[in-house]
Amino acid sequence: MKFKRPHIKVGDIRKHKWSMVASFIVAATLAAAHFILIAPIMAQKEALDSKIKQQKELIAKYEQKLNQGQSIQEEFARHAEDLREMQKKLFRGTDPYQLAASLGDLLSSKGGGNAQKLDIKTYQVLASQEHGLYQEVHLRFNLMTNVDGLHYFLARVRNSEFAIVVQEINIQKIQRNKGPDLVVNVILAALMEKGASQ
């Protein structure tokens, strides 16, 4: 199949001159309408699309922050509950020496069936350090006891209503025929209410 090139003559151009002018005017009018009317509308549409995208990103960030706020609030509620539980275990009072004397009475076996098993010889306040709403007090107790008395003492520390932990314990066995045969040096850390600011 052969393709024939059309032959355009000058006479044909003159004959259709008005239709060509009309076509050119229509094309120019359409181009002008595009640049005058449609192009600004397209630019506005792009600007609106950009604003919508920014607003959606802003909403997503806001929702993320809102979710973070809710999780922080839940975590705060858990920490508040932990704080209330810890405050129940704080020793009431602000004097470390009062704490040492009270713990000496609490941990000793005075008046109980274990009176022969545990004898607190001395106690000493080593240090006191404030932490926010409470203070941590380090105490040293020197005991004369036997194995049963040591178990009794450690059970009293473990089951105490106060926040007390054994930080260090040194046990020395001595040769005795009767009575306590252990010399025990215990360092305890206890939490108590914070002292009043001076």
C-alpha positions as CSV (number, residue, x, y, z in Angstrom):
1,M,0.0,0.0,0.0
2,K,1.4,3.3,-1.1
3,F,0.8,6.5,0.8
4,K,0.1,9.5,-1.4
5,R,1.2,12.9,-0.4
6,P,-1.6,15.5,-0.7
7,H,-1.0,18.2,-3.2
8,I,-2.0,21.6,-1.8
9,K,-2.3,24.4,-4.3
10,V,-2.4,28.1,-3.6
11,G,-5.8,28.2,-5.1
12,D,-7.1,25.7,-2.5
13,I,-5.6,27.9,0.3
14,R,-7.3,31.0,-1.1
15,K,-10.5,29.1,-1.4
16,H,-10.5,28.0,2.3
17,K,-8.8,31.1,3.6
18,W,-11.8,32.1,5.8
19,S,-12.2,28.7,7.3
20,M,-8.4,28.6,8.1
21,V,-8.6,32.1,9.7
22,A,-11.7,31.0,11.6
23,S,-9.8,27.9,12.8
24,F,-6.8,30.0,13.8
25,I,-9.1,32.4,15.7
26,V,-10.8,29.5,17.5
27,A,-7.4,27.9,18.4
28,A,-6.2,31.3,19.6
29,T,-9.4,31.8,21.6
30,L,-9.0,28.4,23.2
31,A,-5.4,29.0,24.0
32,A,-6.2,32.4,25.6
33,A,-9.1,30.9,27.5
34,H,-6.8,28.2,28.8
35,F,-4.1,30.7,29.9
36,I,-6.7,33.2,31.3
37,L,-9.2,30.9,32.9
38,I,-8.0,27.4,33.2
39,A,-4.4,27.9,34.2
40,P,-5.2,30.0,37.3
41,I,-7.9,27.5,38.3
42,M,-5.3,24.7,38.0
43,A,-2.8,26.7,40.0
44,Q,-5.5,27.3,42.7
45,K,-6.3,23.6,42.7
46,E,-2.6,22.7,43.2
47,A,-2.4,25.2,46.0
48,L,-5.5,23.8,47.6
49,D,-4.2,20.2,47.2
50,S,-1.0,21.3,48.9
51,K,-3.0,22.9,51.8
52,I,-5.1,19.8,52.1
53,K,-2.0,17.6,52.3
54,Q,-0.5,19.9,55.0
55,Q,-3.7,19.8,57.0
56,K,-3.9,16.0,56.8
57,E,-0.3,15.8,58.0
58,L,-1.1,18.3,60.8
59,I,-4.1,16.2,61.8
60,A,-2.0,13.0,61.8
61,K,0.6,14.7,64.0
62,Y,-2.1,16.0,66.3
63,E,-3.7,12.5,66.6
64,Q,-0.2,11.1,67.3
65,K,0.4,13.7,70.1
66,L,-3.1,13.0,71.4
67,N,-2.3,9.3,71.6
68,Q,1.0,10.1,73.3
69,G,-0.8,12.3,75.8
70,Q,-3.2,9.5,76.6
71,S,-0.4,7.0,77.1
72,I,1.5,9.5,79.2
73,Q,-1.7,10.0,81.3
74,E,-2.0,6.2,81.7
75,E,1.6,5.9,82.7
76,F,1.2,8.8,85.1
77,A,-1.7,7.0,86.7
78,R,0.4,3.9,87.1
79,H,3.3,5.9,88.6
80,A,0.8,7.7,91.0
81,E,-0.4,4.3,92.2
82,D,3.2,3.1,92.7
83,L,3.9,6.4,94.6
84,R,0.9,5.8,96.9
85,E,2.1,2.3,97.5
86,M,5.6,3.5,98.3
87,Q,4.3,6.3,100.6
88,K,2.5,3.6,102.6
89,K,5.8,1.9,103.2
90,L,7.6,5.1,104.3
91,F,8.5,5.3,107.9
92,R,6.4,8.0,109.5
93,G,8.7,10.7,110.9
94,T,11.6,12.7,109.7
95,D,14.4,11.9,112.3
96,P,16.8,9.2,111.2
97,Y,17.7,8.4,114.8
98,Q,14.0,7.9,115.7
99,L,13.9,5.5,112.7
100,A,16.9,3.6,114.0
101,A,15.4,3.3,117.5
102,S,12.0,2.2,116.1
103,L,13.6,-0.4,113.7
104,G,15.7,-1.7,116.6
105,D,12.5,-2.3,118.6
106,L,10.7,-3.7,115.6
107,L,13.5,-6.1,114.5
108,S,14.5,-7.2,118.0
109,S,12.9,-10.2,119.7
110,K,12.2,-8.3,123.0
111,G,9.2,-9.7,124.8
112,G,8.7,-12.6,122.3
113,G,9.6,-16.3,122.4
114,N,12.8,-15.5,120.6
115,A,14.2,-13.3,123.4
116,Q,17.2,-15.6,123.8
117,K,17.9,-15.8,120.1
118,L,18.5,-12.1,119.1
119,D,20.2,-9.3,121.0
120,I,20.7,-6.0,119.2
121,K,23.8,-4.6,120.8
122,T,24.1,-1.3,118.9
123,Y,22.7,0.6,116.0
124,Q,24.1,3.6,114.2
125,V,22.8,6.0,111.5
126,L,25.4,5.9,108.7
127,A,24.0,8.3,106.2
128,S,20.8,10.0,105.1
129,Q,20.1,11.1,101.5
130,E,17.1,12.9,100.2
131,H,15.3,11.8,97.0
132,G,12.3,13.9,96.0
133,L,9.5,13.0,98.4
134,Y,11.5,10.7,100.7
135,Q,14.9,10.2,102.2
136,E,17.0,7.0,102.2
137,V,18.6,6.3,105.6
138,H,21.5,3.8,105.9
139,L,21.7,2.1,109.4
140,R,24.1,-0.3,110.9
141,F,23.0,-2.9,113.4
142,N,25.3,-5.1,115.5
143,L,23.7,-8.2,116.8
144,M,24.6,-11.2,119.0
145,T,22.5,-14.2,117.9
146,N,22.4,-17.7,116.7
147,V,21.2,-19.1,113.3
148,D,17.5,-19.1,114.4
149,G,17.8,-15.6,115.6
150,L,19.4,-14.5,112.3
151,H,16.5,-16.1,110.4
152,Y,14.1,-14.4,112.7
153,F,15.8,-11.0,112.1
154,L,15.9,-11.4,108.3
155,A,12.3,-12.5,108.3
156,R,11.3,-9.4,110.3
157,V,13.1,-7.2,107.7
158,R,11.5,-9.0,104.8
159,N,8.0,-8.9,106.3
160,S,8.2,-5.4,107.6
161,E,5.5,-2.9,106.7
162,F,8.2,-0.4,106.0
163,A,10.5,-0.2,102.9
164,I,13.7,-1.8,104.3
165,V,16.4,-3.8,102.5
166,V,19.6,-5.4,103.6
167,Q,22.5,-3.8,101.8
168,E,25.3,-5.6,103.5
169,I,25.7,-8.4,106.1
170,N,28.8,-9.7,107.8
171,I,28.5,-12.8,110.0
172,Q,31.2,-14.0,112.3
173,K,30.9,-17.3,114.2
174,I,32.4,-17.3,117.7
175,Q,33.1,-20.4,119.9
176,R,30.7,-20.4,122.9
177,N,29.2,-23.3,124.8
178,K,25.9,-21.6,125.5
179,G,23.9,-18.7,124.1
180,P,24.4,-16.7,120.9
181,D,27.3,-17.9,118.8
182,L,27.1,-15.4,115.9
183,V,28.2,-11.8,115.7
184,V,26.3,-10.1,112.9
185,N,26.9,-6.7,111.4
186,V,24.0,-5.6,109.1
187,I,23.7,-2.5,107.1
188,L,20.0,-1.7,106.2
189,A,18.6,0.9,103.9
190,A,15.2,2.3,104.9
191,L,13.0,4.9,103.4
192,M,11.3,7.5,105.5
193,E,9.4,10.8,105.0
194,K,11.5,13.7,103.8
195,G,12.5,16.1,106.6
196,A,11.1,19.6,106.6
197,S,13.2,22.2,104.6
198,Q,15.1,24.6,106.8
